[in-house]
Amino acid sequence: MSRVRETKPGAAFLRGLRRGLTVWYSAVLVATLVISGTVLYLGLRDQLMRPVAEQLGASADFAAHRWQQSPAEACTPPPFSRSGYLRAAPGTPPPPPRLPGRPPIYIACMDPQGRILGSMSFPGSETDPLPQAFLSPSLLADALAKGRVSDVVDGGEDAGPIYRVAIAVPNPNAGGMLGIVQVGRSIAQQTSALRLLRDLLLAIGALAVLIATVGGLLLAKRALAPAQLALARQQTFIADASHELRTPLTLIRANAEVLLRHRDRSDPGDAGLVEDIVAETEHMERLTDNLLTLARIDAGALRLERELIDLSIVAAGIARRLATLAREKGVAIREEYGAGARLLGDRQALEQAVLILLENAIKFTPPGGTVSLRTTAGDGRGNLIVEDTGIGIGAEHLPRLGDRFYRVDPARSRDEGGAGLGLAIAFGIAAAHGGTVQITSTPGQGTRATLRLATWKDSGGGPRGAGTS
């Protein structure tokens, strides 16, 4: 598992909250548009297609009744001439109305084997050919089984989509089936209207979502302005408080150290109390320094002195400073430095970041373990890698690494004197240099922390590479 942490958590939190609010605004709008658009589309489709279905159903019933009365004249022109319907026998269903400007109705009669007994269009010429797609007997089996079925077929460029209705016609005299009557008409106008509505709904929906997204970002920014102001004030307070606490803590520590140097003049039992005062003031000084550093990082006010630095030299210096701590813990430090890890940066800040990573590795490696410290360079990046054989970190903790005051094992961290600020500072320093800190870990096997920074190009000009993983 791995984790790359961003800097400026306060700003990142506000950005994430702003994006989250915008996503919710847009999601609600999209859901509303989808529901309302679907209801509108289905409602209009029903209004457009219902008259067609009713007209074709009436036509099919009329043709089926006439076929039963005069089987020899099934689907022949006389009852469906240009001048209108002839008078039918009593009891015949009323013929479908003739609607001006509407496409013709296609009618075909088929026997149970699918042979066409007669076909025509109304109104139309007796010689006008019917679309082959309409004459297809694909509805025959279903119509004979269910009695009445319908579908839509493609009639080509001339007819467009054709809505078909097929009904089974029983033989009133001999039993069985005479065949089926298949009736249809072009629904190109209805389809075109529905397609236009669909395109308009999609265009309006896309425009509305775009406007909602931009407007949501602006509204969220305005709504979060008080929170942003409160966060800025909090950062200012932390910075000011940390700065003001440094002086009294320094005086307390200095006075306590003076008392320790003259412990022979004091009660022997008081020496331990004074030593505790010195230890606690050291801890509080480190805490206030860390808070001040984090406040400056959050505010973008961390002052960096740019100079050409060899990352290997920085790593070697930190390893020497922590050699005593490693010996006390019974941990071996293995060093391996490669060439070319040169970059522009603030030496003091980078030393602090490397110190945090190496110190954490030593603290959480059991006696007899090993901590490897090495540097590499390539692809325009310089890498400082700290790898230990310690207790490791569970995958559930990796997303929280770098959060202020977050400790994987609070009891153990407290014993080690940690406050849960070190990694946050290391991440912030790396980001201030255009780099990242990536942490991978396996419980029971160890942890690897990689500081990645852009290197300096000797042949003129500036840093090269990107400090992102």
N, C-alpha and C positions, 0 to 999 in steps of 0.2 A: 504494500500500500504506500501511497505517496501523497504529499500535500505541498502545494505551493501557495504561500500566503501573500495577500495584498497588504499594502501599507495603508495608513490613514483610516483606521476602522470606523471612526466617526463619520467621515465623509463617505466611505463605502457603505455604511449603514443607511445614510440618508439617500444615496443613489439607489441602493437596493429597494428602499421603501418607496421611493418615487417611481421606480420601474414597476414595483409590485402594484401600487395603486393604479398606474396607467394600464397595466395588464388587466386588472379587475374591471376598470371602466370599459375597456375595449371588449372584454369577454362578455360583460352584461349587454353591451350594445349589439355585439355580433349575435348573441342568443336571441335578443329581441327582434333583430332584423330577420334572422333565419325563420323564427316562428311566424312572425307577421307575413313575411314574404311567402312562406309555404302555404299559409292559410289563404292569402290572396291568389296565389297561382292555382291552387286546387279549386278554389271557389270559382274563378273565372273559367277554368277548364270544364268544370261541371256545367256552368251556364252555356258554354259554347257547344259541348258535346251532347248534352241531354236532348236538345231538339233534333239533332241528327239521328240519335239512337231511336227516338220516338218515331220520326218520319220513316226510317228504314224498317222498323218493326211493323208499322202499319202497312207499308208496301209489301213486306213479306207475308203478312197475314192475308192481305187481299189476293196476292198471287197464289197462295196455297189454297185458299177457298175456291178460286176459279179453277185451279187444276183439278180439285176433287170433283167439281161439277162437270168439267169438260176436259177429260184427260188428253184428248187428241189435240187440244189447243194450248198445251202447257207453255207458258211464257212466250206466246206469239204476239205479234204486233197489235191485233185489234183492240184488246183492252188497254193498251198503253200507247195510243197514237198521239201525234202532236196536238190534235184538237182537244184532247182530254180523254177521260175514261168513258167508255160506252156504258149504257145501263146494264147493271148486273142483275142476276136473279135475286129474288127476295131472300133475305137472310145473309147476303154477302156483306162482309165488313166494309165500312166506308173506305173509299180509296184515300190515299195520302194527299194532302193539299199540294197544289202546284205553287211553288214559291218563286217569284220572278227573280232573275239574277243569280239563282242558285245553280250549282253544277248538276248535270244529269244524274239520274238514278240508274244504276246498272242492275239488270235482273237476269238470272240464269236458273234453269231447272235441270237437275241432274238425276239420273236414276241411281239406285243403290250401288251400282258398280262404278259410278263416277263419270258415266258418259253424258255429255251435254245434250239434252232433248230440245232446248230452245233458249235463246238469249236475245236481249235487246237493251237499249237505253231509252230512258224517258225523261224529258222529251229528247228526240234525236231522230236521225235518219235510220231507216232499216238497214242501210248498207254500212253505217258507221261501225268499225270494229271495236270490240270491247277490250280493255287492257288484259293482257295475258295473266298478269298477277291476280286480277279479280277472278278469272275463270279457273284458277288453280283449285283442285278439289281437296285442298288440305284440311278443310273444315268438315268434310263428309263424314268421317268416322265419328267425330265428337258430336256432330249434329244428330246422327242416327242413334247415338247412345244417350245423349242428354236431352234432346228435343230442340233446344235453342242455344246457339253459341255465337260468339262474335270475335273479331280480331281486326288488326290493322296490317295492311300489306303495302309495299312500295309499288306504286303504279308507274314509276318512271318520271321523266321530265314533264310529260304532257299532263298526266293525271295527278301526280304527286302521291301523297299518302291516301290510301283508300280504306275507309271503314266498312267492314263487311258484317252482315248478319245472315246466319243460315238457320233455317228451321226444318225439321223433319215433317213430311207430309204423309200421314197414314192413308191407306186405301180403305175408303168407307164401305166398299162392297165385298172385296175378296180377302180383306185382312192384310196384314203385312204393311210394307211401306211402298208408296209410289216413288219416293226419292226425297230430294231436298230442294227447297227454294233458297237461292243465295242472292241477297240484295246488297248493294253497296253504293257508295258515292265518295267523291273526293272530299277530303277534309284539309286541303292545302291552305285554305284561308284561315281555318281555325288553328292549324299548326303554325302558320306564319305569325298569327297574332300571339299565340302562346310563346313562340320563340322570341318575339320582340319584347314581350313582358319579362321573360326570363333574363334577357340581356340587359334590360333597363334595371331590373332588380339587382343584378350582379354589379352593374356599374354604379348605381346609387349606393349599394352596400359597401363597395370598395371605397368610394369617395367618403362615405360617412365614417368608416373605420379609420381612414387616414386622418380626417378632421378630428375624430375623437381621440386618436393617439396623440396628435400634436397638441390639441387642446387639453388632453389629460395630463400631458407632461407639464404644460404651463400651469394648469390649475394645481397639480400636485406640488410643483415648485412653490407656488404662492401659498398653498396650505401648509407646507412644511417650513416656511420661512421662520415662524416662531421657534420651531424645534431646532433649526439651524442656528438661530441666534442664541438659544439656550445652550447648545453644544459649544458654540464659540466662547460664551461666557464661562462655561465649565472649564474649558481648556485654559482660558486666561486665569481663572482662579487657581487651577492646579499649578500652573507655571508660577504665579505670584506666590502662592503658599509655599511651594517647594523652595523657591528662591529665598523667601524670608526665613524659612526654617533652617537653612544651611548655617547661618551665622550663629544662632544660639546653640545648635548642636555642636558646632566646632568649639565654642567656648566651654560647653559642658564636658566635652571629651578632653580638652586641654587641661581644665581644672582637675578632672579625675586622674589624668596621667601625672599631674604634679603631686597629687596626694599619694599615688602609688610610689613615686620616687622617694617620698618621705614616709614610707610606711612604718619605719622604725619609731616615729614619734606618735603613731596612732595606736589605737587598740588593735591587737592582732586580729580580732574577729571582724574588724571593719575592712580589712584589706580585701576579703572576698566580695564584699558588697561593692567596693569601688571597682574591682575587676568586672563585676557584672554591669556596672554603669558604663564602663568603657566599651564592653562588648555590645551592649544594646545601642549605645550612641553610634558605634560603627555601623550597625545594622540599619539604624534610622537614617544615617547619612547616605548610605547606599540607596535606600528606598527613595529618599527625597531627590537624589541625583537622577535615579531612574525615572521618577515621575516628571522631573523637569525636562529630561531628554525626550520622553514620550510626548509631553505637551508641545515641545518645539517641533517634533516630527509631525504631529497632527496639524499644527498651525502652519506648516511649511516654512518654519523659521529656523530650521537647523542649519547653522552656518558651517559650510564645508570649505576647508582650505585645499584647493586643488594643487596637487604636486604629483610628480611621477613616482610611483611606488612599485616595488617588486613584491608581489603577494607572497612569494616564498620567504623573503626576509621577514616580513610581518609575521608569518606563521612560525618561523623559527624562534623569533623573539618571544612570542606568547608561549611556546612550548617550554622555553627556559624559565619563564616566570611561574609556570604551573608545575614544574618538575618536582618541587617539594611537596605540593599537594598530592601528586600522583604517587610519590614514594610513601607518603603517609597512608594512602588508601591501598597500597599494594598493587597498583595498576601500572603497567608498562606502556610507554608512549613510543610508537614507531613512527619515524619521520621519513618522508620520501618527497623530495621537491624536484619538480620539473622546471625547465627553462621556458621563458617566454611569457610568464604570467605577470606582465607589467601593465599598469593602468594608471589613469589619472584619478586621484581621490584624496580624501582626508585621512591621513595616516592614523590619527588618534581615534576617529570614528571607526575605521576598519579594524584597528586593534581591539576596540571594545566588542565589535561583532564577533571576531575570531575568538576572543577571550570567552565570550558567553557560550559559543558552540563547544569549544574544547572543555571548558569547565563543567558544563552539563554532562558531557560524555564521561569525564572522570568521575563525577559524583555518582552517576547511576550505573557504573560498572563495578561488579563485585570484585573483591580482592582476588588477585591472580589473573584478572582479565587484561585485555589489551585495547588500547585506543590508537588507531592509525590516523596520522595527519599527513596529508599529501596535497600537492598542487599540480595541476595540469593546465595545458593551454592548447587551443585548437579552435578552428572555425570562428576566429575573432572573439573568443571568450576565454577568460581565465577562471579556473575552477579551484576552489579550496574545499577539500573533502575531509570531513571528520567522521570516522567510522569506529564504532565500539562493539564490544562483545557483551554488552550489558543486558539488562532485563527486558529491553524493548518496550514498545508502546502499542497498545491495542488499537485496532482499526477505528473503533468508535471514538477514540480520543484525537485522532489526527486532524479532523476538521476544526477542532478547538485550539490547536496549538497556535500560539501567538495572541490569544485573547488575554486581555489584562487580568492578572491575578488568577488565571486558570492554571491549576496544577493537576497533573495526572494522578498523583498519589499525594493528597494534601498532608498527611501525617509525615511521610518520608521527606517531602519537600521542606516542611517546617523544620524538621530535624537538621536538614542540610543548610538551613538559613535562607532558602529561596522564598520570594514573594510572588512568583509567577509573572514577572515583568521582563525577564531576560530575553526570551525569544521574541517578544513583541518589539523590543529595541533592536534586536538583530535583523528582523524583517524590515523594520523601518529604515535602518541604516543602509541595508542592501537596496531597497527601493529608491532611496535618496541618491544612490550612485547609479541608478538605471539598471539594477540587477535584481535577483531573486534569491530566496533561500528555499530549497526543496528538501523535504524530509521524508525518508522512507524508513519503515521499521517493521520488524517481525518479532512478536512477543517471544521471549526466551532465547532469541538469537542475536539481537542487537539492533542498533539504529545507525542510519547514515544521514548526515546533514551536509548538503552541498551548497556552498555560496558561489553564485555565478555572476560574473561581472564582465563588462566589455573591456577588451584589452586596448592598449595604445599602439597605433601603427607608427613605426619608426620613420617611414619614408614620407612623412610629411603630413601631416595634417590633423590627426585627431584620433579619437577612439574608433574602433571598428567593431563590428559585431553587435549583437543585441544581447542585453542581459536578461533575456527571458528563456525559460526552459521549453 
